Amino acid sequence: MTYPILEHDPTQEAFVEPTRIIKKRDMPEKCVVCFFSDVIEKVVSEHDASTIVENRWEDGPHPVYEISYRGQRLAFFHPGIGSALSAALLEEVIAFGGRHFIACGGCGVLEKDIAAGQLLVVSAAVRDEGASYHYLPPAREVTANPQVLKGLVDLLTDRGLPYLVGKTWTTAAPYRETPARIQARKDEGCLAVEMEAAGLMAVAEFRSAPFGQILYAGDDLSGPEWDNRGWQSLSEVREQLFWLAADAVFSLEQE
């Protein structure tokens, strides 16, 4: 028996190839991928952001914005939720002209001693979703770009900010995170769980676009009962992460 998700096709150009259907824009190569709508709205209103691309999908708009930051042009956008949508939107932003990416988002934690708000630099992601299998050959994990990973670690170290470096579990089904699956992921070294990292990392690797991701610890899945911990109310951490991602993406070497 064969399974479609494992039928990897290494053909570089797809039938609907982004660079053939999307017109390249005059946009910054440096881009923050931000999962926090509240932070994006604040940055747009307080930093005189311009809209580079309206970019509407059936679920609504996914605009790409631009601001001037530290005397340079910075792009940013919300990639939607889930590996499939975020991977597709990253594809489009690469086609628009984005080249270097740092993503910031939240995650659930699988270890009790990881406090809410703790920063986690993603070193690898377990591919328990679908999008990554359309970009990379089947494998259990996708690993982070080593140069970008080092850059993130160096930045956080220089700032004196506490952080963890570790593996995340990217799942497509948050309501099927069963106790057995949670324990299995903990046993293989996952510190966190989220829904997009593996897909984003796979697209970035396929397109040779430097990419890294910083998460902050949110809800707790380590105990006998789920604990939300009010993770979405950590406004200061969320905003701080956006600007850390901006600083990190500017530190990436130009190709």
Helices and strands as residue ranges (DSSP letters): G 4-6, H 18-21, E 30-34, H 37-46, E 50-53, E 56-57, E 60-61, E 64-69, E 72-77, H 83-96, E 100-109, E 119-128, G 131-134, E 141-143, H 146-159, E 163-171, G 174-176, H 179-187, E 190-194, H 197-206, E 211-220, G 231-233, H 235-251
